[in-house]
Amino acid sequence: MTTPAETSFFHTLSLSDDLSLRRRFMVMDEDLLGNLRFGLLLEILDKVAEETALRYVNRFYPDARVVTAAIDNIIVRHVADVTRDIICEARINQVGRSSLVIGIRVEQPGEPANHVASCYFTMVARSGMGEGAVSVALPPVEYATEREQARARKAVARREEYRQQQALMSEPPSPEEYRMLAALHKAQDEPDFQGLLAGRLVADSWERMYPEFENVPQKIFGGYLVRKAYELSSICSELVAPDRSVMAAVNRINFFHPVRMGDKLHYTSRVVFTCGSYICVEANIERISRDRTSKALSNSCLFTFVNVDRELVHRPVPAVYPTTYAEDARYLEAERSFKALSEHIHLI
């Protein structure tokens, strides 16, 4: 049996000496702390997760492929320095019946070493094409060390926690949550109310999918889609952030339906919740087929940004006020997700 350590895969971004690559990853052409395009890094990470999973799956099914089912968490530990190399170290943390959880550590070596982010991707092994595609059963890996066993347990725990959060979404607000929402609605009735209404904090865009975006036959690379969703969400977060908005975490990204060449995509981002210096933005990608006969939600995303000054010191953001039932539901979902995330880790 294979151990997780034997599935390790490394990808290096040589930002220190490849000036054209460094420029591509820069947010601004100036000296700026945290001057790294996170959306572009997100696209790279999805490809790294795919390659790590595919190397294992192809040992048993040479013609199989893997697709991204979800990005469970990406936690930004420290901002990256665009002048230093970035190493993405990936390995399989847990194998299910046909799924694989890929953990990726993003760091910058040197003195001092910089742990940029921790990432968790769920991939699914598939065989066949089109309507005939099926999931394939995978042999398990052997967790040889206590650390490997702990990572596998955490992968299962994250999945269970997400299931519990989804089940909680159908539950009515708790008394405390009801009082919170009631206070937000009552504030809007005050004659001098000047708060930010959630319904006005929306950004959207449209895009056509072309052959250059193809990854597996007739389907579009998921990493490209989430990069575009992130970039629109980053712009949307600036509707609230009075200073500078930087990435703190990817709470969750779900992949529901594949996007095909010729599809028209509608990206929609909404600021749904704020807390202190943090901003939660929900993004959805809706695909419309070329012949306009089918429409489906391709991806749903929840990003957490943080408002900082030029020295990366946290700065507060205004409260967001939901008005409709749908906005209340989005507010609660983001509040619960943010609370669960902040209880486990320290956000930047």
Summary of the structure (lengths in Angstrom):
residues: 348
radius of gyration: 20.7
end to end distance: 38.4
largest distance: 68.6
contacts: 1135
relative contact order: 0.14
helix: 33%
strand: 34%
